[in-house]
């Protein structure tokens, strides 16, 4: 069980970051550059990239842990329960990712709007 947990964690972490790069870097990257979104991003966002990796590491581990501990194959109710726990788990990492990406509460952000 422990071996499967760690293997699942590594696979989820690698896939998460690979898909994140493909979707946001390759597919949506040109659209982000062409839109006005670039003006609300942090100018120092590259210095805060460690937050994105930490968030995906944290979330990958706990999603894998939750699934491995509570999966019993008992049907839809168990799936709903896993979905609720996963959704609650995603709230905190998404807040930190937003902090790393957007200029929240800075004067320069208000001046550009």
C-alpha positions in Angstrom: 0.0 0.0 0.0 2.8 2.4 0.9 4.6 1.8 -2.4 1.4 2.5 -4.4 0.8 5.7 -2.4 4.2 7.1 -3.2 4.1 5.9 -6.8 0.6 7.5 -7.2 1.8 10.7 -5.7 4.8 11.0 -8.0 2.6 10.2 -11.1 0.0 12.8 -10.1 2.6 15.4 -9.4 4.4 14.9 -12.7 1.2 14.8 -14.7 -0.2 17.9 -12.9 2.9 19.9 -13.9 3.1 18.5 -17.4 -0.5 19.4 -18.1 -0.2 22.7 -16.4 2.7 23.6 -18.7 0.9 22.3 -21.8 -2.4 24.0 -21.1 -1.2 27.3 -19.7 2.2 27.6 -21.4 1.7 26.2 -24.8 -2.0 26.3 -25.6 -3.2 29.4 -23.7 0.2 31.2 -23.5 -0.3 33.3 -26.7 -3.9 34.2 -25.6 -2.6 35.4 -22.2 0.1 37.5 -23.9 -2.4 39.1 -26.3 -5.0 39.9 -23.6 -5.0 42.5 -20.9 -4.4 39.8 -18.3 -0.7 40.4 -18.4 -1.2 43.8 -16.7 -2.7 42.3 -13.6 0.0 39.7 -13.1 2.9 40.2 -10.8 6.0 41.6 -12.5 8.0 39.3 -10.1 5.9 36.2 -10.8 9.0 34.2 -11.9 10.5 34.7 -8.4 7.4 33.1 -6.9 7.3 30.0 -9.1 8.3 27.9 -6.1 4.9 28.6 -4.7 3.2 27.0 -7.7 5.5 23.9 -7.4 4.9 23.7 -3.6 1.1 23.9 -4.1 1.1 21.1 -6.7 3.3 19.0 -4.5 1.1 19.6 -1.5 -2.1 19.0 -3.4 -0.9 15.9 -5.2 0.2 14.2 -2.0 -3.0 14.9 -0.1 -5.3 14.0 -3.0 -3.4 10.7 -3.3 -3.5 10.2 0.5 -7.3 10.9 0.7 -8.0 8.6 -2.2 -5.8 5.7 -0.8 -7.3 5.9 2.7 -10.9 6.2 1.9 -11.4 4.3 -1.4 -13.4 1.2 -0.7 -15.3 0.8 -4.0 -18.7 1.3 -2.4 -20.4 3.4 -5.0 -21.5 6.9 -5.9 -21.8 8.1 -2.3 -18.1 7.4 -1.8 -17.3 9.3 -5.0 -19.3 12.3 -3.8 -17.5 12.2 -0.5 -14.1 12.1 -2.2 -15.2 15.1 -4.4 -16.2 17.1 -1.4 -13.0 16.4 0.4 -10.9 17.2 -2.7 -12.8 20.4 -3.3 -12.2 21.6 0.3 -8.5 20.6 -0.1 -8.2 22.7 -3.3 -9.3 26.0 -1.7 -6.1 26.8 0.2 -3.7 25.9 -2.6 -5.7 28.0 -5.0 -5.5 31.0 -2.7 -1.7 30.7 -2.6 -1.5 30.3 -6.3 -3.6 33.4 -6.8 -1.3 35.3 -4.4 1.8 34.2 -6.4 0.2 35.3 -9.7 -1.8 38.5 -9.1 -0.9 41.9 -7.7 -3.4 41.8 -4.9 -3.6 45.0 -2.9 -0.8 46.9 -4.6 -1.1 50.5 -5.7 0.3 49.7 -9.1 -2.6 47.4 -9.8 -5.1 50.1 -8.9 -3.4 52.6 -11.1 -3.6 50.4 -14.2 -7.3 49.7 -13.9 
